[in-house]
Amino acid sequence: MRLGFAVFFVVLGSVLYLVNRHVLGWATRAFSLSPRARRAVSWVLGFALLGMLGGRLLSWVAASPLVTALVAVSSTLELAVLISFALLLPADLVRVGVWLRERFSKPKTDVVSVVSGDSTESAAADLEQVPRRAFLTQAAAGSAFLIGGGSALYGALAGRQDYALEEVPIRLPGLSRALDGFSIVQLSDLHIGQFTGRSELAAAEALVLKARPDLIVLTGDLLDNDPKLAPELGAFVRRLAPLARHGVIAIPGNHDFFAGIDPVVRAVEGGGGTMLRNRGSVIGDASAGFTLLGVDDVWARRQGGGPNLERTLATLPRLGGKVAPALDHARVLLCHNPSYFAEAAGHVQLQLSGHTHGGQVNLLVRPADLLLPGGWVAGRYTRAGSDLYVNRGFGTVGPPARLGSPPEVTKIVLTV
């Protein structure tokens, strides 16, 4: 795992370095930066990159408020650079198009044009284009930097705390009429760590209290990466448990494996919750209930584990050597990564997932729609008669900011 993280950081650092160099080039061309000014901008970009990556590494071994502040400031700066880079890409395409047109379409000057003075007129026209191009270059760069900086600042200071309680009614075929209106509050991707602490958890707790759920489910990535914060998770589960008559049920996410799955399981169960790892449970009873299934995260397949729906169904209660009626109940599946819906669709009525953070940073467009398997990023989807709901998550990963994807607590209301 350590080797994998090392490779990830090297690749990420290399890509971000190239992005920073490109943005520096734009700033230099657009504003004719002097050598001194260019060095100053280079230092700021270097601080953003090294502070973000180095601060993350440092936080794993020597977490402190100073390190957290370093990561917050540098990550916000780097996010501003990334947004600026994305906004400048269309301008780059225009520049390439103009260069290609001038390179291959410009007519050659012949003797007649020289004698007639056409070359002089052409040269004058070219000179007129220079101030216009300089103005357009400055406008493009200035707009990108202004929008990038403002968006990153908003996302860090306000967007990541713009909490939303989403109420989603979902018809569950096979649900007993006795459970019509049964509510499940879903919390996902808390990422308890540098940027999800007691104040953020208190906000989540207040929204859960407002929702008045029958059951609370935590769909993975409960810790960010530090197992020493497992007691904080346990205390949070202990506070949540009395808020729902069926208590708290959790499943792990990939970050829970990064932090160490055993401390996460102990924290949840020590706080009075239940951790389902390829196990099932019956909510209600044989006459009026539904089956709740919880599977491991798909990341665990790298360690020889992973989600296994067949094994999960086999754990359901058996009566007299026969499978209990629970197998005939409506099935609700908890799986951290929505990509598992490709396998689970048609075998469960509803899957609740997280993992994607709803893209976390979406300015005008949501790139995750094209990048993530299935395009399952946020909200409700249907496939093979099954429903999938993807929670946007409550915490952050990478830059501590959110744009166009507010942190979410979901209240799923089951109907017949």
C-alpha positions in Angstrom: 0.0 0.0 0.0 2.8 2.4 0.8 4.4 1.8 -2.6 1.0 2.5 -4.2 0.7 5.8 -2.3 4.3 6.8 -3.2 3.6 6.2 -6.9 0.3 8.1 -6.6 2.0 11.1 -5.0 4.8 11.1 -7.7 2.3 11.0 -10.5 0.0 13.6 -9.0 3.0 15.9 -8.2 4.3 15.6 -11.8 0.9 16.5 -13.3 0.4 19.4 -11.0 3.9 20.7 -11.7 3.1 20.7 -15.4 -0.2 22.5 -14.8 1.5 25.1 -12.6 4.2 25.7 -15.3 1.5 26.2 -17.9 -0.4 28.7 -15.8 2.9 30.5 -15.1 3.6 30.7 -18.8 0.2 32.3 -19.3 0.7 34.9 -16.6 4.2 35.7 -18.0 2.9 36.2 -21.6 -0.3 38.0 -20.7 1.2 40.5 -18.3 4.8 40.7 -19.6 6.1 39.8 -16.1 9.6 41.0 -15.3 12.1 38.4 -14.1 11.5 39.5 -10.5 7.7 39.2 -10.8 8.0 35.9 -12.6 10.2 34.5 -9.7 7.6 35.8 -7.2 4.8 34.0 -9.0 6.9 30.9 -9.2 7.5 30.9 -5.5 3.7 31.2 -4.8 3.0 28.3 -7.2 5.8 26.3 -5.6 4.4 26.9 -2.2 0.9 25.8 -3.3 2.2 22.5 -4.8 4.8 21.6 -2.1 2.6 22.8 0.7 -0.4 20.7 -0.4 1.6 17.5 -1.0 4.1 17.9 1.8 1.5 19.1 4.3 -0.5 16.0 3.6 2.4 13.7 4.2 3.4 15.7 7.3 -0.1 15.5 8.7 0.2 11.7 8.8 3.2 11.8 11.1 2.9 15.1 13.0 -0.7 16.5 12.8 -1.1 19.9 14.3 -3.2 23.1 13.7 -0.2 24.7 11.9 0.0 21.8 9.5 -3.7 21.9 8.9 -3.5 25.6 8.2 -0.6 25.0 5.8 -2.6 22.3 3.9 -5.7 24.5 3.8 -4.0 27.6 2.4 -1.8 25.7 -0.1 -4.6 23.4 -1.3 -6.9 26.4 -1.9 -4.1 28.1 -3.9 -3.6 24.9 -5.9 -7.3 24.6 -6.5 -7.3 28.1 -7.9 -4.5 27.2 -10.2 -6.4 24.1 -11.4 -9.6 26.0 -12.1 -7.6 28.7 -13.9 -5.9 26.0 -16.0 -9.3 24.5 -16.9 -10.7 27.9 -17.9 -7.6 28.6 -20.0 -7.9 25.4 -22.1 -10.4 26.9 -24.6 -8.1 29.8 -25.1 -5.2 27.4 -25.7 -7.2 25.7 -28.4 -7.9 29.1 -30.0 -4.2 30.0 -29.9 -3.3 26.7 -31.5 -5.9 27.3 -34.2 -4.6 30.8 -34.9 -1.0 29.5 -35.1 -2.0 26.7 -37.5 -3.9 29.1 -39.7 -1.0 31.5 -39.9 1.5 28.7 -40.4 -0.3 27.0 -43.3 -2.7 29.6 -44.8 -0.6 32.8 -45.0 -0.1 33.6 -48.7 3.4 34.0 -50.0 4.4 37.5 -51.0 5.3 37.7 -54.8 7.1 40.3 -56.8 3.8 42.0 -58.0 2.6 42.5 -54.4 6.0 44.0 -53.4 5.9 46.5 -56.4 2.3 47.4 -55.8 2.8 48.1 -52.1 0.5 45.2 -50.9 3.2 43.9 -48.7 3.4 47.2 -46.9 -0.4 47.2 -46.3 -0.2 43.6 -45.0 2.6 44.5 -42.6 0.5 47.4 -41.3 -2.4 45.1 -40.8 -0.3 42.6 -38.8 0.9 45.4 -36.6 -2.7 46.4 -35.8 -3.3 42.8 -34.7 -0.6 42.9 -32.0 -2.4 45.2 -29.5 -5.7 43.4 -30.1 -4.1 40.0 -29.4 -2.3 41.4 -26.3 -5.6 42.7 -25.0 -7.5 39.4 -25.6 -4.6 37.5 -24.0 -4.8 39.7 -20.9 -8.6 39.5 -20.8 -8.5 35.7 -21.0 -5.8 35.2 -18.4 -7.2 37.9 -16.0 -10.7 36.4 -16.2 -9.4 32.8 -15.6 -7.3 33.9 -12.6 -10.1 36.0 -11.1 -12.7 33.2 -11.5 -10.3 30.5 -10.4 -9.2 32.4 -7.3 -12.7 33.5 -6.3 -14.2 30.1 -6.8 -11.5 28.3 -4.8 -11.9 30.8 -2.0 -15.6 30.4 -1.9 -15.4 26.6 -2.0 -13.0 26.6 0.9 -14.7 29.2 3.1 -18.4 28.6 2.4 -19.0 25.8 -0.1 -17.7 22.9 2.1 -20.0 24.0 4.9 -23.2 24.7 2.8 -24.8 21.6 4.4 -28.0 20.3 2.8 -30.7 17.8 4.0 -32.1 16.1 1.0 -35.4 14.2 1.3 -35.8 11.5 -1.4 -39.0 9.3 -1.5 -38.3 5.9 -3.1 -40.9 3.2 -3.9 -39.6 -0.1 -2.7 -41.3 -3.1 -4.4 -42.2 -5.8 -1.8 -42.1 -3.4 1.2 -44.8 -4.2 3.8 -47.5 -1.6 4.2 -46.6 -1.6 7.9 -43.3 0.1 6.9 -44.7 2.6 4.4 -42.9 5.9 5.2 -40.0 4.2 6.9 -37.1 6.7 6.8 -33.4 5.9 6.4 -30.9 8.8 7.0 -27.7 8.3 5.0 -24.4 9.9 5.9 -21.4 9.2 3.8 -17.8 10.1 3.3 -17.3 11.9 6.6 -13.6 11.8 6.2 -13.0 12.5 9.9 -9.5 14.1 9.9 -8.0 17.4 9.2 -11.1 19.1 7.8 -13.9 17.1 9.5 -13.7 17.7 13.2 -16.1 18.2 16.0 -17.8 21.3 14.6 -18.5 19.6 11.3 -19.8 16.4 13.1 -22.0 18.6 15.2 -23.6 20.1 12.1 -24.2 16.5 10.7 -25.7 15.5 14.0 -28.1 18.5 14.0 -29.3 17.6 10.5 -29.9 13.9 11.5 -31.9 15.1 14.5 -34.0 17.3 12.2 -34.6 14.4 9.9 -36.0 12.2 12.7 -35.0 8.9 11.1 -36.1 5.3 11.8 -32.6 4.1 10.8 -29.2 5.7 10.3 -26.7 4.3 7.8 -23.1 5.3 7.3 -21.9 4.4 3.8 -18.1 4.4 4.1 -15.0 6.6 4.3 -15.8 7.4 7.9 -12.1 8.2 8.6 -9.8 10.0 6.2 -6.5 8.3 6.8 -5.6 8.5 10.5 -6.5 5.6 12.7 -5.8 7.7 15.8 -9.0 9.5 15.2 -11.1 6.3 15.5 -12.3 7.3 19.0 -13.8 10.5 17.5 -15.8 8.2 15.1 -16.9 6.0 18.0 -18.1 9.0 20.0 -20.0 10.3 17.0 -21.8 6.9 16.5 -22.6 6.9 20.2 -24.3 10.3 19.8 -26.2 9.2 16.7 -27.5 5.9 18.0 -30.3 7.2 20.2 -31.6 9.4 17.3 -33.1 6.4 15.4 -35.1 3.6 16.8 -33.2 1.0 14.7 -29.8 2.5 15.5 -26.8 3.0 13.3 -25.5 0.6 10.7 -22.3 1.2 8.8 -20.1 -0.2 6.0 -16.5 0.6 5.2 -15.1 2.6 2.3 -11.7 2.7 0.7 -10.3 5.3 3.1 -11.3 3.1 6.0 -9.0 0.5 4.6 -6.3 3.1 4.1 -6.7 4.1 7.8 -6.9 0.5 9.0 -10.2 -1.4 8.9 -9.9 -2.9 12.4 -9.8 0.4 14.3 -12.8 1.6 12.2 -14.8 -1.5 13.0 -14.0 -1.3 16.7 -15.0 2.4 16.8 -18.4 1.8 15.1 -19.3 -1.2 17.2 -17.8 0.3 20.4 -20.1 3.3 19.8 -23.2 1.0 19.7 -23.4 0.7 16.0 -23.3 -2.3 13.7 -20.7 -2.8 10.9 -21.9 -4.9 8.0 -19.1 -6.5 5.9 -20.6 -8.9 3.5 -23.4 -9.5 6.0 -27.1 -9.1 6.1 -29.7 -8.0 8.6 -33.5 -7.9 8.8 -35.1 -4.6 9.7 -38.4 -5.4 11.3 -39.6 -9.0 11.4 -40.5 -11.9 9.2 -44.0 -10.5 8.6 -43.2 -6.9 8.2 -39.6 -6.1 7.4 -37.0 -5.6 4.7 -33.5 -7.0 4.2 -30.6 -4.7 4.7 -27.4 -5.9 3.1 -23.9 -4.4 3.7 -20.8 -5.3 1.6 -17.2 -4.4 1.7 -15.8 -1.8 -0.6 -14.6 -2.7 -4.1 -11.1 -1.5 -3.1 -10.8 -4.5 -0.8 -10.6 -6.8 -3.8 -6.9 -5.8 -4.0 -6.5 -7.5 -0.7 -8.4 -10.6 -1.7 -11.7 -9.4 -0.3 -14.3 -7.0 -1.6 -18.1 -7.0 -2.0 -19.8 -10.4 -2.3 -23.6 -10.2 -2.6 -24.1 -14.0 -2.7 -22.1 -14.5 0.5 -24.0 -11.6 2.1 -27.3 -13.2 1.3 -26.1 -16.5 2.8 -25.6 -14.8 6.2 -29.3 -14.0 6.6 -31.1 -15.9 9.4 -32.2 -19.5 8.8 -35.0 -21.2 10.6 -35.0 -25.0 11.0 -32.3 -25.4 8.4 -34.3 -23.4 5.8 -33.7 -20.0 4.6 -35.8 -17.5 6.5 -38.6 -15.5 4.8 -36.1 -12.6 5.0 -34.8 -13.6 1.5 -38.3 -12.7 0.1 -38.2 -9.3 1.6 -37.4 -6.1 -0.3 -33.6 -5.7 -0.4 -31.7 -2.6 0.4 -27.9 -2.8 -0.3 -25.3 -0.6 1.3 -22.1 -0.3 -0.8 -19.6 2.5 -0.7 -18.7 2.6 -4.3 -21.6 3.1 -6.8 -19.7 1.2 -9.5 -20.9 -2.0 -7.8 -24.4 -1.2 -9.1 -23.3 -2.8 -12.4 -23.3 -6.1 -10.5 -26.0 -5.6 -8.0 -28.7 -4.2 -10.3 -31.5 -6.6 -10.7 -30.7 -8.4 -7.5 -31.6 -5.7 -5.0 -34.4 -3.1 -5.1 -32.2 -0.2 -3.8 -28.5 0.5 -3.4 -27.2 3.3 -1.3 -23.7 4.6 -2.1 -21.3 7.5 -1.7 -17.6 7.7 -2.6 -17.9 10.3 -5.5 -18.5 13.4 -3.4 -20.8 14.5 -6.3 -17.6 15.5 -8.1 -16.8 17.8 -5.2 -15.6 20.7 -7.4 -17.9 21.4 -10.3 -17.7 24.7 -12.1 -20.3 25.0 -14.9 -19.7 21.3 -15.8 -19.3 18.1 -13.8 -16.3 16.2 -15.2 -17.0 13.2 -13.0 -20.0 12.4 -15.2 -17.6 11.4 -17.9 -14.8 10.0 -15.8 -16.5 7.7 -13.3 -17.8 4.2 -14.2 -21.5 4.3 -15.1 -21.6 8.0 -14.8 -23.1 7.4 -11.3 -22.0 10.6 -9.5 -24.9 12.1 -7.4 -28.6 11.5 -7.0 -30.9 8.8 -8.2 -30.4 6.3 -11.1 -32.3 3.3 -12.3 -31.1 0.1 -13.9 -32.6 -3.4 -14.5 -35.5 -2.5 -12.2 -33.2 -1.4 -9.3 -32.7 2.1 -7.9 -29.3 3.6 -6.9 -28.9 6.7 -4.8 -25.5 8.3 -4.6 -25.0 10.6 -1.7 -22.7 13.6 -2.3 -20.9 13.0 1.0 -20.3 15.2 4.0 -16.5 15.8 4.1 -13.9 16.5 1.5 -10.8 14.8 0.1 -7.9 16.6 -1.6 -8.6 20.4 -1.5 -10.9 21.2 1.5 -13.4 22.9 -0.8 -16.7 22.2 -2.5 -18.2 23.9 -5.6 -21.5 22.9 -7.1 -21.8 19.9 -4.8 -22.9 20.9 -1.3 -22.3 18.4 1.5 -25.3 16.2 2.0 -27.3 14.3 4.6 -30.0 12.2 2.8 -33.4 11.2 4.2 -34.6 8.2 2.1 -38.3 7.7 2.7 -39.4 4.2 1.6 -42.9 3.8 0.2 -45.0 0.9 -1.0 
